[in-house]
Amino acid sequence: MFRFIAKVAAKIQYRWRQEVEAETNLLHAGLATRLAQEKRELVARVTKEADAMDARIKEAAEMEEKGFWECLAGHELPDGFAVGTAEPIKDIATATLPCPQCGNAMKFIKRDQMSGQERYESDKDRGEAQKIADDKRATVKAEEENAANSEKTAKYFRDLAQNNRTIADKIRKL
C-alpha cells in the first residue's frame, strides 16, 4: 500500500513540475512576444523620424536653390513675398523685413549668393543631418533583427511548454 501511495505521489509531483514549467515557459513566450511588439513599434517610430529627416533635407536643399527668408530664430518664408503683403520684393539685397512670428530681422538665403564659408557650413549641416538619418536607419535594421529574434524565442518557449504538457500527459497515463 505504501509503495502505491508513493508511486501516485511521485507521478503527481512529476506532473506538477512539468505543468509549472510549461506555464513558466508560456510566461517567457509572452514576454518575448511583447518585447518583439515593442521593437516593432520602435522600428515604425524611428523609420517615420528618418523619413521625415530625409524629406526635410531634400526640402532644405530645394529651398536653398530657390532662395528663402530666414530670421535669427529659424523661422522661414518662401522667396518673393514681403511679410504682411502679397507683393513681390524687388531688391532682395537691400530689403529688411521683420519676421511675422518673432519680429527679428530676416535674411535672404540663396545658394548661388552664399559665400564659400556659408556653402561649406550649409553642406556640413546637411551632411550631419544625413548622417543622423542614416544612423536611424541602421538602428531600424538592428531593431528589426532583434524583433525577429524575440519572435523566434517566443516560438521556442511555446514549443517547450507544449513538450512539458505532452510529458505530463504521458506520465498521467502510466
Secondary structure, DSSP 4 states (H G I P E B T S, - for coil): -HHHHHHHHHHHHHHHHHHHHHHHHHHHHHHHHHHHHHHHHHHHHHHHHHHHHHHHHHHHHHHHHH-EEEETT--EEETT--TTS-SPPS-TTT--EE-TTT--EEEEE-GGGS-HHHHHHHHHHHHHHHHHHHHHHHHHHHHHHHHHHHHHHHHHHHHHHHHHHHHHHHHHH-
